[in-house]
């Protein structure tokens, strides 16, 4: 699939979440952030552990909560 970012079933790109850093500076719990963006606490937990790839809308919503860009929240790299 050309342009999909997948190579032999593996994602060509990875990301490292910094959500926990921004959340800690605001003294915000995972549940508080989850409530603000309309997801479960488990989703926030998985995002912080880099085990969940968020939709663009979710990433944008979290960035808005912290007043930063999506690029501030996630470090993207190519494998």
mmCIF file of the N, C-alpha and C atoms, coordinates in Angstrom:
data_MODEL
# 
_entry.id   MODEL 
# 
loop_
_atom_site.group_PDB 
_atom_site.id 
_atom_site.type_symbol 
_atom_site.label_atom_id 
_atom_site.label_alt_id 
_atom_site.label_comp_id 
_atom_site.label_asym_id 
_atom_site.label_entity_id 
_atom_site.label_seq_id 
_atom_site.pdbx_PDB_ins_code 
_atom_site.Cartn_x 
_atom_site.Cartn_y 
_atom_site.Cartn_z 
_atom_site.occupancy 
_atom_site.B_iso_or_equiv 
_atom_site.pdbx_formal_charge 
_atom_site.auth_seq_id 
_atom_site.auth_comp_id 
_atom_site.auth_asym_id 
_atom_site.auth_atom_id 
_atom_site.pdbx_PDB_model_num 
ATOM 1   N N  . UNK A 1 1  ? 0.829   -1.177 0.000  1.00 0.00 ? 1  UNK A N  1 
ATOM 2   C CA . UNK A 1 1  ? 0.000   0.000  0.000  1.00 0.00 ? 1  UNK A CA 1 
ATOM 3   C C  . UNK A 1 1  ? 0.875   1.241  0.000  1.00 0.00 ? 1  UNK A C  1 
ATOM 4   N N  . UNK A 1 2  ? 0.895   1.896  -1.092 1.00 0.00 ? 2  UNK A N  1 
ATOM 5   C CA . UNK A 1 2  ? 1.740   3.067  -1.230 1.00 0.00 ? 2  UNK A CA 1 
ATOM 6   C C  . UNK A 1 2  ? 1.194   4.225  -0.390 1.00 0.00 ? 2  UNK A C  1 
ATOM 7   N N  . UNK A 1 3  ? 2.065   4.874  0.382  1.00 0.00 ? 3  UNK A N  1 
ATOM 8   C CA . UNK A 1 3  ? 1.683   6.035  1.153  1.00 0.00 ? 3  UNK A CA 1 
ATOM 9   C C  . UNK A 1 3  ? 0.998   5.740  2.470  1.00 0.00 ? 3  UNK A C  1 
ATOM 10  N N  . UNK A 1 4  ? 0.845   4.468  2.829  1.00 0.00 ? 4  UNK A N  1 
ATOM 11  C CA . UNK A 1 4  ? 0.131   4.134  4.060  1.00 0.00 ? 4  UNK A CA 1 
ATOM 12  C C  . UNK A 1 4  ? 1.036   4.160  5.283  1.00 0.00 ? 4  UNK A C  1 
ATOM 13  N N  . UNK A 1 5  ? 2.337   4.190  5.080  1.00 0.00 ? 5  UNK A N  1 
ATOM 14  C CA . UNK A 1 5  ? 3.253   4.177  6.212  1.00 0.00 ? 5  UNK A CA 1 
ATOM 15  C C  . UNK A 1 5  ? 3.548   2.783  6.714  1.00 0.00 ? 5  UNK A C  1 
ATOM 16  N N  . UNK A 1 6  ? 2.969   1.761  6.084  1.00 0.00 ? 6  UNK A N  1 
ATOM 17  C CA . UNK A 1 6  ? 3.199   0.389  6.522  1.00 0.00 ? 6  UNK A CA 1 
ATOM 18  C C  . UNK A 1 6  ? 4.160   -0.319 5.587  1.00 0.00 ? 6  UNK A C  1 
ATOM 19  N N  . UNK A 1 7  ? 5.067   -1.071 6.178  1.00 0.00 ? 7  UNK A N  1 
ATOM 20  C CA . UNK A 1 7  ? 5.995   -1.873 5.397  1.00 0.00 ? 7  UNK A CA 1 
ATOM 21  C C  . UNK A 1 7  ? 5.949   -3.281 5.979  1.00 0.00 ? 7  UNK A C  1 
ATOM 22  N N  . UNK A 1 8  ? 5.477   -4.235 5.186  1.00 0.00 ? 8  UNK A N  1 
ATOM 23  C CA . UNK A 1 8  ? 5.392   -5.643 5.614  1.00 0.00 ? 8  UNK A CA 1 
ATOM 24  C C  . UNK A 1 8  ? 4.698   -5.780 6.964  1.00 0.00 ? 8  UNK A C  1 
ATOM 25  N N  . UNK A 1 9  ? 3.589   -5.043 7.149  1.00 0.00 ? 9  UNK A N  1 
ATOM 26  C CA . UNK A 1 9  ? 2.807   -5.158 8.376  1.00 0.00 ? 9  UNK A CA 1 
ATOM 27  C C  . UNK A 1 9  ? 3.360   -4.380 9.553  1.00 0.00 ? 9  UNK A C  1 
ATOM 28  N N  . UNK A 1 10 ? 4.491   -3.731 9.391  1.00 0.00 ? 10 UNK A N  1 
ATOM 29  C CA . UNK A 1 10 ? 5.065   -2.943 10.486 1.00 0.00 ? 10 UNK A CA 1 
ATOM 30  C C  . UNK A 1 10 ? 4.947   -1.470 10.156 1.00 0.00 ? 10 UNK A C  1 
ATOM 31  N N  . UNK A 1 11 ? 4.679   -0.677 11.177 1.00 0.00 ? 11 UNK A N  1 
ATOM 32  C CA . UNK A 1 11 ? 4.546   0.750  10.960 1.00 0.00 ? 11 UNK A CA 1 
ATOM 33  C C  . UNK A 1 11 ? 5.916   1.364  10.724 1.00 0.00 ? 11 UNK A C  1 
ATOM 34  N N  . UNK A 1 12 ? 6.003   2.208  9.740  1.00 0.00 ? 12 UNK A N  1 
ATOM 35  C CA . UNK A 1 12 ? 7.262   2.852  9.373  1.00 0.00 ? 12 UNK A CA 1 
ATOM 36  C C  . UNK A 1 12 ? 7.638   3.959  10.365 1.00 0.00 ? 12 UNK A C  1 
ATOM 37  N N  . UNK A 1 13 ? 6.635   4.467  11.072 1.00 0.00 ? 13 UNK A N  1 
ATOM 38  C CA . UNK A 1 13 ? 6.855   5.577  11.991 1.00 0.00 ? 13 UNK A CA 1 
ATOM 39  C C  . UNK A 1 13 ? 6.515   5.174  13.417 1.00 0.00 ? 13 UNK A C  1 
ATOM 40  N N  . UNK A 1 14 ? 7.221   5.741  14.355 1.00 0.00 ? 14 UNK A N  1 
ATOM 41  C CA . UNK A 1 14 ? 6.914   5.534  15.767 1.00 0.00 ? 14 UNK A CA 1 
ATOM 42  C C  . UNK A 1 14 ? 6.801   6.890  16.436 1.00 0.00 ? 14 UNK A C  1 
ATOM 43  N N  . UNK A 1 15 ? 6.220   6.895  17.622 1.00 0.00 ? 15 UNK A N  1 
ATOM 44  C CA . UNK A 1 15 ? 6.117   8.140  18.360 1.00 0.00 ? 15 UNK A CA 1 
ATOM 45  C C  . UNK A 1 15 ? 6.366   7.891  19.835 1.00 0.00 ? 15 UNK A C  1 
ATOM 46  N N  . UNK A 1 16 ? 6.800   8.922  20.500 1.00 0.00 ? 16 UNK A N  1 
ATOM 47  C CA . UNK A 1 16 ? 7.033   8.879  21.937 1.00 0.00 ? 16 UNK A CA 1 
ATOM 48  C C  . UNK A 1 16 ? 6.180   9.972  22.558 1.00 0.00 ? 16 UNK A C  1 
ATOM 49  N N  . UNK A 1 17 ? 5.259   9.580  23.424 1.00 0.00 ? 17 UNK A N  1 
ATOM 50  C CA . UNK A 1 17 ? 4.316   10.505 24.038 1.00 0.00 ? 17 UNK A CA 1 
ATOM 51  C C  . UNK A 1 17 ? 4.946   11.266 25.206 1.00 0.00 ? 17 UNK A C  1 
ATOM 52  N N  . UNK A 1 18 ? 4.660   12.556 25.266 1.00 0.00 ? 18 UNK A N  1 
ATOM 53  C CA . UNK A 1 18 ? 5.079   13.374 26.406 1.00 0.00 ? 18 UNK A CA 1 
ATOM 54  C C  . UNK A 1 18 ? 3.862   13.884 27.187 1.00 0.00 ? 18 UNK A C  1 
ATOM 55  N N  . UNK A 1 19 ? 2.726   13.218 27.002 1.00 0.00 ? 19 UNK A N  1 
ATOM 56  C CA . UNK A 1 19 ? 1.497   13.636 27.668 1.00 0.00 ? 19 UNK A CA 1 
ATOM 57  C C  . UNK A 1 19 ? 1.677   13.646 29.176 1.00 0.00 ? 19 UNK A C  1 
ATOM 58  N N  . UNK A 1 20 ? 2.334   12.621 29.710 1.00 0.00 ? 20 UNK A N  1 
ATOM 59  C CA . UNK A 1 20 ? 2.506   12.540 31.165 1.00 0.00 ? 20 UNK A CA 1 
ATOM 60  C C  . UNK A 1 20 ? 3.277   13.738 31.712 1.00 0.00 ? 20 UNK A C  1 
ATOM 61  N N  . UNK A 1 21 ? 4.202   14.268 30.935 1.00 0.00 ? 21 UNK A N  1 
ATOM 62  C CA . UNK A 1 21 ? 4.989   15.427 31.375 1.00 0.00 ? 21 UNK A CA 1 
ATOM 63  C C  . UNK A 1 21 ? 4.086   16.655 31.486 1.00 0.00 ? 21 UNK A C  1 
ATOM 64  N N  . UNK A 1 22 ? 3.297   16.898 30.435 1.00 0.00 ? 22 UNK A N  1 
ATOM 65  C CA . UNK A 1 22 ? 2.382   18.048 30.457 1.00 0.00 ? 22 UNK A CA 1 
ATOM 66  C C  . UNK A 1 22 ? 1.314   17.883 31.530 1.00 0.00 ? 22 UNK A C  1 
ATOM 67  N N  . UNK A 1 23 ? 0.823   16.656 31.690 1.00 0.00 ? 23 UNK A N  1 
ATOM 68  C CA . UNK A 1 23 ? -0.198  16.393 32.702 1.00 0.00 ? 23 UNK A CA 1 
ATOM 69  C C  . UNK A 1 23 ? 0.351   16.638 34.108 1.00 0.00 ? 23 UNK A C  1 
ATOM 70  N N  . UNK A 1 24 ? 1.585   16.222 34.339 1.00 0.00 ? 24 UNK A N  1 
ATOM 71  C CA . UNK A 1 24 ? 2.205   16.406 35.662 1.00 0.00 ? 24 UNK A CA 1 
ATOM 72  C C  . UNK A 1 24 ? 2.424   17.887 35.970 1.00 0.00 ? 24 UNK A C  1 
ATOM 73  N N  . UNK A 1 25 ? 2.821   18.661 34.962 1.00 0.00 ? 25 UNK A N  1 
ATOM 74  C CA . UNK A 1 25 ? 3.059   20.087 35.218 1.00 0.00 ? 25 UNK A CA 1 
ATOM 75  C C  . UNK A 1 25 ? 1.763   20.819 35.561 1.00 0.00 ? 25 UNK A C  1 
ATOM 76  N N  . UNK A 1 26 ? 0.632   20.309 35.077 1.00 0.00 ? 26 UNK A N  1 
ATOM 77  C CA . UNK A 1 26 ? -0.668  20.904 35.397 1.00 0.00 ? 26 UNK A CA 1 
ATOM 78  C C  . UNK A 1 26 ? -1.310  20.232 36.614 1.00 0.00 ? 26 UNK A C  1 
ATOM 79  N N  . UNK A 1 27 ? -0.580  19.280 37.212 1.00 0.00 ? 27 UNK A N  1 
ATOM 80  C CA . UNK A 1 27 ? -1.101  18.524 38.354 1.00 0.00 ? 27 UNK A CA 1 
ATOM 81  C C  . UNK A 1 27 ? -2.492  17.950 38.049 1.00 0.00 ? 27 UNK A C  1 
ATOM 82  N N  . UNK A 1 28 ? -2.585  17.327 36.879 1.00 0.00 ? 28 UNK A N  1 
ATOM 83  C CA . UNK A 1 28 ? -3.842  16.781 36.383 1.00 0.00 ? 28 UNK A CA 1 
ATOM 84  C C  . UNK A 1 28 ? -3.770  15.258 36.426 1.00 0.00 ? 28 UNK A C  1 
ATOM 85  N N  . UNK A 1 29 ? -4.840  14.630 36.871 1.00 0.00 ? 29 UNK A N  1 
ATOM 86  C CA . UNK A 1 29 ? -4.870  13.166 36.873 1.00 0.00 ? 29 UNK A CA 1 
ATOM 87  C C  . UNK A 1 29 ? -5.201  12.650 35.480 1.00 0.00 ? 29 UNK A C  1 
ATOM 88  N N  . UNK A 1 30 ? -4.923  11.370 35.268 1.00 0.00 ? 30 UNK A N  1 
ATOM 89  C CA . UNK A 1 30 ? -5.300  10.744 34.004 1.00 0.00 ? 30 UNK A CA 1 
ATOM 90  C C  . UNK A 1 30 ? -6.807  10.850 33.796 1.00 0.00 ? 30 UNK A C  1 
ATOM 91  N N  . UNK A 1 31 ? -7.568  10.668 34.869 1.00 0.00 ? 31 UNK A N  1 
ATOM 92  C CA . UNK A 1 31 ? -9.031  10.729 34.765 1.00 0.00 ? 31 UNK A CA 1 
ATOM 93  C C  . UNK A 1 31 ? -9.495  12.130 34.387 1.00 0.00 ? 31 UNK A C  1 
ATOM 94  N N  . UNK A 1 32 ? -8.898  13.155 34.966 1.00 0.00 ? 32 UNK A N  1 
ATOM 95  C CA . UNK A 1 32 ? -9.275  14.536 34.618 1.00 0.00 ? 32 UNK A CA 1 
ATOM 96  C C  . UNK A 1 32 ? -9.025  14.818 33.141 1.00 0.00 ? 32 UNK A C  1 
ATOM 97  N N  . UNK A 1 33 ? -7.865  14.398 32.632 1.00 0.00 ? 33 UNK A N  1 
ATOM 98  C CA . UNK A 1 33 ? -7.567  14.598 31.219 1.00 0.00 ? 33 UNK A CA 1 
ATOM 99  C C  . UNK A 1 33 ? -8.533  13.797 30.358 1.00 0.00 ? 33 UNK A C  1 
ATOM 100 N N  . UNK A 1 34 ? -8.789  12.568 30.746 1.00 0.00 ? 34 UNK A N  1 
ATOM 101 C CA . UNK A 1 34 ? -9.717  11.720 29.997 1.00 0.00 ? 34 UNK A CA 1 
ATOM 102 C C  . UNK A 1 34 ? -11.095 12.367 29.901 1.00 0.00 ? 34 UNK A C  1 
ATOM 103 N N  . UNK A 1 35 ? -11.569 12.908 31.011 1.00 0.00 ? 35 UNK A N  1 
ATOM 104 C CA . UNK A 1 35 ? -12.881 13.562 31.025 1.00 0.00 ? 35 UNK A CA 1 
ATOM 105 C C  . UNK A 1 35 ? -12.903 14.781 30.107 1.00 0.00 ? 35 UNK A C  1 
ATOM 106 N N  . UNK A 1 36 ? -11.824 15.540 30.095 1.00 0.00 ? 36 UNK A N  1 
ATOM 107 C CA . UNK A 1 36 ? -11.756 16.742 29.264 1.00 0.00 ? 36 UNK A CA 1 
ATOM 108 C C  . UNK A 1 36 ? -11.780 16.435 27.766 1.00 0.00 ? 36 UNK A C  1 
ATOM 109 N N  . UNK A 1 37 ? -11.208 15.300 27.372 1.00 0.00 ? 37 UNK A N  1 
ATOM 110 C CA . UNK A 1 37 ? -11.136 14.975 25.942 1.00 0.00 ? 37 UNK A CA 1 
ATOM 111 C C  . UNK A 1 37 ? -12.119 13.872 25.528 1.00 0.00 ? 37 UNK A C  1 
ATOM 112 N N  . UNK A 1 38 ? -12.899 13.356 26.477 1.00 0.00 ? 38 UNK A N  1 
ATOM 113 C CA . UNK A 1 38 ? -13.955 12.408 26.146 1.00 0.00 ? 38 UNK A CA 1 
ATOM 114 C C  . UNK A 1 38 ? -13.514 10.988 25.870 1.00 0.00 ? 38 UNK A C  1 
ATOM 115 N N  . UNK A 1 39 ? -12.485 10.525 26.587 1.00 0.00 ? 39 UNK A N  1 
ATOM 116 C CA . UNK A 1 39 ? -12.042 9.133  26.470 1.00 0.00 ? 39 UNK A CA 1 
ATOM 117 C C  . UNK A 1 39 ? -11.945 8.523  27.859 1.00 0.00 ? 39 UNK A C  1 
ATOM 118 N N  . UNK A 1 40 ? -11.609 7.250  27.932 1.00 0.00 ? 40 UNK A N  1 
ATOM 119 C CA . UNK A 1 40 ? -11.450 6.588  29.226 1.00 0.00 ? 40 UNK A CA 1 
ATOM 120 C C  . UNK A 1 40 ? -10.056 6.859  29.802 1.00 0.00 ? 40 UNK A C  1 
ATOM 121 N N  . UNK A 1 41 ? -9.937  6.653  31.103 1.00 0.00 ? 41 UNK A N  1 
ATOM 122 C CA . UNK A 1 41 ? -8.634  6.792  31.753 1.00 0.00 ? 41 UNK A CA 1 
ATOM 123 C C  . UNK A 1 41 ? -7.652  5.782  31.179 1.00 0.00 ? 41 UNK A C  1 
ATOM 124 N N  . UNK A 1 42 ? -8.164  4.598  30.814 1.00 0.00 ? 42 UNK A N  1 
ATOM 125 C CA . UNK A 1 42 ? -7.309  3.566  30.235 1.00 0.00 ? 42 UNK A CA 1 
ATOM 126 C C  . UNK A 1 42 ? -6.704  4.025  28.911 1.00 0.00 ? 42 UNK A C  1 
ATOM 127 N N  . UNK A 1 43 ? -7.452  4.796  28.135 1.00 0.00 ? 43 UNK A N  1 
ATOM 128 C CA . UNK A 1 43 ? -6.924  5.319  26.874 1.00 0.00 ? 43 UNK A CA 1 
ATOM 129 C C  . UNK A 1 43 ? -5.758  6.258  27.142 1.00 0.00 ? 43 UNK A C  1 
ATOM 130 N N  . UNK A 1 44 ? -5.909  7.134  28.131 1.00 0.00 ? 44 UNK A N  1 
ATOM 131 C CA . UNK A 1 44 ? -4.814  8.057  28.481 1.00 0.00 ? 44 UNK A CA 1 
ATOM 132 C C  . UNK A 1 44 ? -3.608  7.260  28.964 1.00 0.00 ? 44 UNK A C  1 
ATOM 133 N N  . UNK A 1 45 ? -3.854  6.247  29.785 1.00 0.00 ? 45 UNK A N  1 
ATOM 134 C CA . UNK A 1 45 ? -2.769  5.409  30.298 1.00 0.00 ? 45 UNK A CA 1 
ATOM 135 C C  . UNK A 1 45 ? -2.018  4.738  29.142 1.00 0.00 ? 45 UNK A C  1 
ATOM 136 N N  . UNK A 1 46 ? -2.753  4.193  28.176 1.00 0.00 ? 46 UNK A N  1 
ATOM 137 C CA . UNK A 1 46 ? -2.118  3.530  27.028 1.00 0.00 ? 46 UNK A CA 1 
ATOM 138 C C  . UNK A 1 46 ? -1.353  4.533  26.167 1.00 0.00 ? 46 UNK A C  1 
ATOM 139 N N  . UNK A 1 47 ? -1.889  5.743  26.005 1.00 0.00 ? 47 UNK A N  1 
ATOM 140 C CA . UNK A 1 47 ? -1.184  6.789  25.260 1.00 0.00 ? 47 UNK A CA 1 
ATOM 141 C C  . UNK A 1 47 ? 0.139   7.129  25.928 1.00 0.00 ? 47 UNK A C  1 
ATOM 142 N N  . UNK A 1 48 ? 0.110   7.274  27.246 1.00 0.00 ? 48 UNK A N  1 
ATOM 143 C CA . UNK A 1 48 ? 1.321   7.642  27.983 1.00 0.00 ? 48 UNK A CA 1 
ATOM 144 C C  . UNK A 1 48 ? 2.377   6.544  27.921 1.00 0.00 ? 48 UNK A C  1 
ATOM 145 N N  . UNK A 1 49 ? 1.951   5.315  27.732 1.00 0.00 ? 49 UNK A N  1 
ATOM 146 C CA . UNK A 1 49 ? 2.882   4.180  27.631 1.00 0.00 ? 49 UNK A CA 1 
ATOM 147 C C  . UNK A 1 49 ? 3.260   3.869  26.183 1.00 0.00 ? 49 UNK A C  1 
ATOM 148 N N  . UNK A 1 50 ? 2.833   4.728  25.254 1.00 0.00 ? 50 UNK A N  1 
ATOM 149 C CA . UNK A 1 50 ? 3.108   4.544  23.821 1.00 0.00 ? 50 UNK A CA 1 
ATOM 150 C C  . UNK A 1 50 ? 2.545   3.235  23.283 1.00 0.00 ? 50 UNK A C  1 
ATOM 151 N N  . UNK A 1 51 ? 1.419   2.801  23.829 1.00 0.00 ? 51 UNK A N  1 
ATOM 152 C CA . UNK A 1 51 ? 0.803   1.553  23.380 1.00 0.00 ? 51 UNK A CA 1 
ATOM 153 C C  . UNK A 1 51 ? -0.469  1.800  22.587 1.00 0.00 ? 51 UNK A C  1 
ATOM 154 N N  . UNK A 1 52 ? -0.786  3.048  22.336 1.00 0.00 ? 52 UNK A N  1 
ATOM 155 C CA . UNK A 1 52 ? -2.006  3.386  21.615 1.00 0.00 ? 52 UNK A CA 1 
ATOM 156 C C  . UNK A 1 52 ? -1.704  4.537  20.675 1.00 0.00 ? 52 UNK A C  1 
ATOM 157 N N  . UNK A 1 53 ? -2.111  4.380  19.421 1.00 0.00 ? 53 UNK A N  1 
ATOM 158 C CA . UNK A 1 53 ? -1.904  5.401  18.412 1.00 0.00 ? 53 UNK A CA 1 
ATOM 159 C C  . UNK A 1 53 ? -3.174  6.246  18.337 1.00 0.00 ? 53 UNK A C  1 
ATOM 160 N N  . UNK A 1 54 ? -3.139  7.488  18.812 1.00 0.00 ? 54 UNK A N  1 
ATOM 161 C CA . UNK A 1 54 ? -4.366  8.288  18.878 1.00 0.00 ? 54 UNK A CA 1 
ATOM 162 C C  . UNK A 1 54 ? -4.817  8.773  17.499 1.00 0.00 ? 54 UNK A C  1 
ATOM 163 N N  . UNK A 1 55 ? -6.109  9.030  17.387 1.00 0.00 ? 55 UNK A N  1 
ATOM 164 C CA . UNK A 1 55 ? -6.616  9.675  16.176 1.00 0.00 ? 55 UNK A CA 1 
ATOM 165 C C  . UNK A 1 55 ? -6.106  11.117 16.165 1.00 0.00 ? 55 UNK A C  1 
ATOM 166 N N  . UNK A 1 56 ? -6.156  11.715 15.008 1.00 0.00 ? 56 UNK A N  1 
ATOM 167 C CA . UNK A 1 56 ? -5.744  13.125 14.909 1.00 0.00 ? 56 UNK A CA 1 
ATOM 168 C C  . UNK A 1 56 ? -6.634  13.995 15.787 1.00 0.00 ? 56 UNK A C  1 
ATOM 169 N N  . UNK A 1 57 ? -7.923  13.698 15.837 1.00 0.00 ? 57 UNK A N  1 
ATOM 170 C CA . UNK A 1 57 ? -8.837  14.499 16.650 1.00 0.00 ? 57 UNK A CA 1 
ATOM 171 C C  . UNK A 1 57 ? -8.516  14.386 18.140 1.00 0.00 ? 57 UNK A C  1 
ATOM 172 N N  . UNK A 1 58 ? -8.185  13.187 18.600 1.00 0.00 ? 58 UNK A N  1 
ATOM 173 C CA . UNK A 1 58 ? -7.826  13.010 20.006 1.00 0.00 ? 58 UNK A CA 1 
ATOM 174 C C  . UNK A 1 58 ? -6.512  13.722 20.311 1.00 0.00 ? 58 UNK A C  1 
ATOM 175 N N  . UNK A 1 59 ? -5.523  13.560 19.449 1.00 0.00 ? 59 UNK A N  1 
ATOM 176 C CA . UNK A 1 59 ? -4.233  14.238 19.652 1.00 0.00 ? 59 UNK A CA 1 
ATOM 177 C C  . UNK A 1 59 ? -4.434  15.753 19.688 1.00 0.00 ? 59 UNK A C  1 
ATOM 178 N N  . UNK A 1 60 ? -5.266  16.264 18.785 1.00 0.00 ? 60 UNK A N  1 
ATOM 179 C CA . UNK A 1 60 ? -5.544  17.701 18.736 1.00 0.00 ? 60 UNK A CA 1 
ATOM 180 C C  . UNK A 1 60 ? -6.252  18.151 20.015 1.00 0.00 ? 60 UNK A C  1 
ATOM 181 N N  . UNK A 1 61 ? -7.220  17.357 20.476 1.00 0.00 ? 61 UNK A N  1 
ATOM 182 C CA . UNK A 1 61 ? -7.948  17.698 21.703 1.00 0.00 ? 61 UNK A CA 1 
ATOM 183 C C  . UNK A 1 61 ? -7.037  17.757 22.917 1.00 0.00 ? 61 UNK A C  1 
ATOM 184 N N  . UNK A 1 62 ? -6.132  16.809 23.025 1.00 0.00 ? 62 UNK A N  1 
ATOM 185 C CA . UNK A 1 62 ? -5.187  16.799 24.150 1.00 0.00 ? 62 UNK A CA 1 
ATOM 186 C C  . UNK A 1 62 ? -4.246  17.998 24.046 1.00 0.00 ? 62 UNK A C  1 
ATOM 187 N N  . UNK A 1 63 ? -3.772  18.286 22.845 1.00 0.00 ? 63 UNK A N  1 
ATOM 188 C CA . UNK A 1 63 ? -2.891  19.441 22.650 1.00 0.00 ? 63 UNK A CA 1 
ATOM 189 C C  . UNK A 1 63 ? -3.596  20.728 23.059 1.00 0.00 ? 63 UNK A C  1 
ATOM 190 N N  . UNK A 1 64 ? -4.884  20.864 22.727 1.00 0.00 ? 64 UNK A N  1 
ATOM 191 C CA . UNK A 1 64 ? -5.643  22.068 23.092 1.00 0.00 ? 64 UNK A CA 1 
ATOM 192 C C  . UNK A 1 64 ? -5.759  22.207 24.605 1.00 0.00 ? 64 UNK A C  1 
ATOM 193 N N  . UNK A 1 65 ? -5.951  21.086 25.300 1.00 0.00 ? 65 UNK A N  1 
ATOM 194 C CA . UNK A 1 65 ? -6.060  21.128 26.765 1.00 0.00 ? 65 UNK A CA 1 
ATOM 195 C C  . UNK A 1 65 ? -4.801  21.754 27.370 1.00 0.00 ? 65 UNK A C  1 
ATOM 196 N N  . UNK A 1 66 ? -3.641  21.405 26.818 1.00 0.00 ? 66 UNK A N  1 
ATOM 197 C CA . UNK A 1 66 ? -2.374  21.888 27.363 1.00 0.00 ? 66 UNK A CA 1 
ATOM 198 C C  . UNK A 1 66 ? -1.875  23.163 26.686 1.00 0.00 ? 66 UNK A C  1 
ATOM 199 N N  . UNK A 1 67 ? -2.559  23.613 25.653 1.00 0.00 ? 67 UNK A N  1 
ATOM 200 C CA . UNK A 1 67 ? -2.147  24.828 24.956 1.00 0.00 ? 67 UNK A CA 1 
ATOM 201 C C  . UNK A 1 67 ? -0.847  24.669 24.186 1.00 0.00 ? 67 UNK A C  1 
ATOM 202 N N  . UNK A 1 68 ? -0.654  23.469 23.617 1.00 0.00 ? 68 UNK A N  1 
ATOM 203 C CA . UNK A 1 68 ? 0.568   23.173 22.858 1.00 0.00 ? 68 UNK A CA 1 
ATOM 204 C C  . UNK A 1 68 ? 0.171   22.582 21.512 1.00 0.00 ? 68 UNK A C  1 
ATOM 205 N N  . UNK A 1 69 ? 1.162   22.292 20.664 1.00 0.00 ? 69 UNK A N  1 
ATOM 206 C CA . UNK A 1 69 ? 0.896   21.646 19.389 1.00 0.00 ? 69 UNK A CA 1 
ATOM 207 C C  . UNK A 1 69 ? 0.996   20.127 19.539 1.00 0.00 ? 69 UNK A C  1 
ATOM 208 N N  . UNK A 1 70 ? 0.485   19.419 18.543 1.00 0.00 ? 70 UNK A N  1 
ATOM 209 C CA . UNK A 1 70 ? 0.605   17.961 18.534 1.00 0.00 ? 70 UNK A CA 1 
ATOM 210 C C  . UNK A 1 70 ? 2.074   17.561 18.541 1.00 0.00 ? 70 UNK A C  1 
ATOM 211 N N  . UNK A 1 71 ? 2.899   18.317 17.825 1.00 0.00 ? 71 UNK A N  1 
ATOM 212 C CA . UNK A 1 71 ? 4.337   18.018 17.777 1.00 0.00 ? 71 UNK A CA 1 
ATOM 213 C C  . UNK A 1 71 ? 5.001   18.191 19.135 1.00 0.00 ? 71 UNK A C  1 
ATOM 214 N N  . UNK A 1 72 ? 4.443   19.084 19.978 1.00 0.00 ? 72 UNK A N  1 
ATOM 215 C CA . UNK A 1 72 ? 4.964   19.237 21.339 1.00 0.00 ? 72 UNK A CA 1 
ATOM 216 C C  . UNK A 1 72 ? 4.645   18.001 22.181 1.00 0.00 ? 72 UNK A C  1 
ATOM 217 N N  . UNK A 1 73 ? 3.497   17.391 21.927 1.00 0.00 ? 73 UNK A N  1 
ATOM 218 C CA . UNK A 1 73 ? 3.048   16.237 22.718 1.00 0.00 ? 73 UNK A CA 1 
ATOM 219 C C  . UNK A 1 73 ? 3.722   14.932 22.333 1.00 0.00 ? 73 UNK A C  1 
ATOM 220 N N  . UNK A 1 74 ? 4.103   14.815 21.060 1.00 0.00 ? 74 UNK A N  1 
ATOM 221 C CA . UNK A 1 74 ? 4.643   13.554 20.563 1.00 0.00 ? 74 UNK A CA 1 
ATOM 222 C C  . UNK A 1 74 ? 5.928   13.799 19.793 1.00 0.00 ? 74 UNK A C  1 
ATOM 223 N N  . UNK A 1 75 ? 6.943   12.975 20.067 1.00 0.00 ? 75 UNK A N  1 
ATOM 224 C CA . UNK A 1 75 ? 8.158   12.962 19.268 1.00 0.00 ? 75 UNK A CA 1 
ATOM 225 C C  . UNK A 1 75 ? 7.988   11.875 18.223 1.00 0.00 ? 75 UNK A C  1 
ATOM 226 N N  . UNK A 1 76 ? 7.986   12.253 16.954 1.00 0.00 ? 76 UNK A N  1 
ATOM 227 C CA . UNK A 1 76 ? 7.821   11.289 15.861 1.00 0.00 ? 76 UNK A CA 1 
ATOM 228 C C  . UNK A 1 76 ? 9.183   10.912 15.305 1.00 0.00 ? 76 UNK A C  1 
ATOM 229 N N  . UNK A 1 77 ? 9.319   9.635  14.934 1.00 0.00 ? 77 UNK A N  1 
ATOM 230 C CA . UNK A 1 77 ? 10.563  9.197  14.290 1.00 0.00 ? 77 UNK A CA 1 
ATOM 231 C C  . UNK A 1 77 ? 10.244  8.143  13.248 1.00 0.00 ? 77 UNK A C  1 
ATOM 232 N N  . UNK A 1 78 ? 11.152  7.984  12.317 1.00 0.00 ? 78 UNK A N  1 
ATOM 233 C CA . UNK A 1 78 ? 11.013  7.015  11.247 1.00 0.00 ? 78 UNK A CA 1 
ATOM 234 C C  . UNK A 1 78 ? 11.884  5.810  11.550 1.00 0.00 ? 78 UNK A C  1 
ATOM 235 N N  . UNK A 1 79 ? 11.327  4.621  11.399 1.00 0.00 ? 79 UNK A N  1 
ATOM 236 C CA . UNK A 1 79 ? 12.096  3.386  11.664 1.00 0.00 ? 79 UNK A CA 1 
ATOM 237 C C  . UNK A 1 79 ? 13.018  3.077  10.524 1.00 0.00 ? 79 UNK A C  1 
# 
